[in-house]
Amino acid sequence: MLFRNQFYLNRNLIEAWANIGTIFELKPEKGDAMQLYKKAMDVTKAQVYFRQKLELLESSIESKPVFVELNDTDYFITPGKEQEIEYLKKVPVIPQNLLTLI
């Protein structure tokens, strides 16, 4: 219910789309996750994320639906240079003298 309320307040809220889709995956009688993810691809900036969700549903790969937190928005925006830079900021730098060839 909370996700649906957020969804109606902000149609672009990626987490709401993702969490409602997860509910539909877990309880198909509540709705069609595939249709929801297709619509989410059109409405939100997270086309890559929702395309991956669709591909998992369409394939025979077994996957476990996972709920996302409201502060996870940055991880869903279309991948690009900004995300690469943020990722690289978080990766520890290993001094060259500590690297060895195997």
MODELLER restraints for C-alpha pairs under 7 A, 6 or more apart:
rsr = mdl.restraints
at = mdl.atoms
rsr.add(forms.Gaussian(group=physical.xy_distance, feature=features.Distance(at['CA:3:A'], at['CA:16:A']), mean=5.17, stdev=0.5))
rsr.add(forms.Gaussian(group=physical.xy_distance, feature=features.Distance(at['CA:3:A'], at['CA:19:A']), mean=6.84, stdev=0.5))
rsr.add(forms.Gaussian(group=physical.xy_distance, feature=features.Distance(at['CA:3:A'], at['CA:20:A']), mean=6.48, stdev=0.5))
rsr.add(forms.Gaussian(group=physical.xy_distance, feature=features.Distance(at['CA:6:A'], at['CA:16:A']), mean=6.45, stdev=0.5))
rsr.add(forms.Gaussian(group=physical.xy_distance, feature=features.Distance(at['CA:7:A'], at['CA:13:A']), mean=6.53, stdev=0.5))
rsr.add(forms.Gaussian(group=physical.xy_distance, feature=features.Distance(at['CA:7:A'], at['CA:16:A']), mean=5.52, stdev=0.5))
rsr.add(forms.Gaussian(group=physical.xy_distance, feature=features.Distance(at['CA:12:A'], at['CA:43:A']), mean=6.35, stdev=0.5))
rsr.add(forms.Gaussian(group=physical.xy_distance, feature=features.Distance(at['CA:12:A'], at['CA:44:A']), mean=5.21, stdev=0.5))
rsr.add(forms.Gaussian(group=physical.xy_distance, feature=features.Distance(at['CA:14:A'], at['CA:44:A']), mean=6.31, stdev=0.5))
rsr.add(forms.Gaussian(group=physical.xy_distance, feature=features.Distance(at['CA:14:A'], at['CA:46:A']), mean=6.97, stdev=0.5))
rsr.add(forms.Gaussian(group=physical.xy_distance, feature=features.Distance(at['CA:14:A'], at['CA:73:A']), mean=6.65, stdev=0.5))
rsr.add(forms.Gaussian(group=physical.xy_distance, feature=features.Distance(at['CA:15:A'], at['CA:68:A']), mean=6.10, stdev=0.5))
rsr.add(forms.Gaussian(group=physical.xy_distance, feature=features.Distance(at['CA:15:A'], at['CA:69:A']), mean=6.76, stdev=0.5))
rsr.add(forms.Gaussian(group=physical.xy_distance, feature=features.Distance(at['CA:15:A'], at['CA:70:A']), mean=5.89, stdev=0.5))
rsr.add(forms.Gaussian(group=physical.xy_distance, feature=features.Distance(at['CA:15:A'], at['CA:73:A']), mean=6.84, stdev=0.5))
rsr.add(forms.Gaussian(group=physical.xy_distance, feature=features.Distance(at['CA:17:A'], at['CA:40:A']), mean=6.39, stdev=0.5))
rsr.add(forms.Gaussian(group=physical.xy_distance, feature=features.Distance(at['CA:19:A'], at['CA:67:A']), mean=5.35, stdev=0.5))
rsr.add(forms.Gaussian(group=physical.xy_distance, feature=features.Distance(at['CA:19:A'], at['CA:68:A']), mean=6.48, stdev=0.5))
rsr.add(forms.Gaussian(group=physical.xy_distance, feature=features.Distance(at['CA:21:A'], at['CA:33:A']), mean=4.91, stdev=0.5))
rsr.add(forms.Gaussian(group=physical.xy_distance, feature=features.Distance(at['CA:21:A'], at['CA:36:A']), mean=6.33, stdev=0.5))
rsr.add(forms.Gaussian(group=physical.xy_distance, feature=features.Distance(at['CA:21:A'], at['CA:37:A']), mean=6.72, stdev=0.5))
rsr.add(forms.Gaussian(group=physical.xy_distance, feature=features.Distance(at['CA:22:A'], at['CA:65:A']), mean=5.37, stdev=0.5))
rsr.add(forms.Gaussian(group=physical.xy_distance, feature=features.Distance(at['CA:22:A'], at['CA:66:A']), mean=6.42, stdev=0.5))
rsr.add(forms.Gaussian(group=physical.xy_distance, feature=features.Distance(at['CA:22:A'], at['CA:67:A']), mean=6.48, stdev=0.5))
rsr.add(forms.Gaussian(group=physical.xy_distance, feature=features.Distance(at['CA:24:A'], at['CA:30:A']), mean=5.69, stdev=0.5))
rsr.add(forms.Gaussian(group=physical.xy_distance, feature=features.Distance(at['CA:24:A'], at['CA:31:A']), mean=5.19, stdev=0.5))
rsr.add(forms.Gaussian(group=physical.xy_distance, feature=features.Distance(at['CA:24:A'], at['CA:32:A']), mean=5.99, stdev=0.5))
rsr.add(forms.Gaussian(group=physical.xy_distance, feature=features.Distance(at['CA:24:A'], at['CA:33:A']), mean=5.05, stdev=0.5))
rsr.add(forms.Gaussian(group=physical.xy_distance, feature=features.Distance(at['CA:25:A'], at['CA:33:A']), mean=5.72, stdev=0.5))
rsr.add(forms.Gaussian(group=physical.xy_distance, feature=features.Distance(at['CA:25:A'], at['CA:65:A']), mean=6.77, stdev=0.5))
rsr.add(forms.Gaussian(group=physical.xy_distance, feature=features.Distance(at['CA:34:A'], at['CA:54:A']), mean=6.12, stdev=0.5))
rsr.add(forms.Gaussian(group=physical.xy_distance, feature=features.Distance(at['CA:37:A'], at['CA:50:A']), mean=5.55, stdev=0.5))
rsr.add(forms.Gaussian(group=physical.xy_distance, feature=features.Distance(at['CA:37:A'], at['CA:54:A']), mean=6.61, stdev=0.5))
rsr.add(forms.Gaussian(group=physical.xy_distance, feature=features.Distance(at['CA:40:A'], at['CA:50:A']), mean=6.88, stdev=0.5))
rsr.add(forms.Gaussian(group=physical.xy_distance, feature=features.Distance(at['CA:41:A'], at['CA:47:A']), mean=4.59, stdev=0.5))
rsr.add(forms.Gaussian(group=physical.xy_distance, feature=features.Distance(at['CA:41:A'], at['CA:50:A']), mean=5.96, stdev=0.5))
rsr.add(forms.Gaussian(group=physical.xy_distance, feature=features.Distance(at['CA:45:A'], at['CA:77:A']), mean=5.34, stdev=0.5))
rsr.add(forms.Gaussian(group=physical.xy_distance, feature=features.Distance(at['CA:45:A'], at['CA:78:A']), mean=5.99, stdev=0.5))
rsr.add(forms.Gaussian(group=physical.xy_distance, feature=features.Distance(at['CA:46:A'], at['CA:76:A']), mean=5.05, stdev=0.5))
rsr.add(forms.Gaussian(group=physical.xy_distance, feature=features.Distance(at['CA:46:A'], at['CA:77:A']), mean=4.93, stdev=0.5))
rsr.add(forms.Gaussian(group=physical.xy_distance, feature=features.Distance(at['CA:46:A'], at['CA:78:A']), mean=5.44, stdev=0.5))
rsr.add(forms.Gaussian(group=physical.xy_distance, feature=features.Distance(at['CA:47:A'], at['CA:78:A']), mean=6.62, stdev=0.5))
rsr.add(forms.Gaussian(group=physical.xy_distance, feature=features.Distance(at['CA:48:A'], at['CA:78:A']), mean=6.36, stdev=0.5))
rsr.add(forms.Gaussian(group=physical.xy_distance, feature=features.Distance(at['CA:49:A'], at['CA:76:A']), mean=6.28, stdev=0.5))
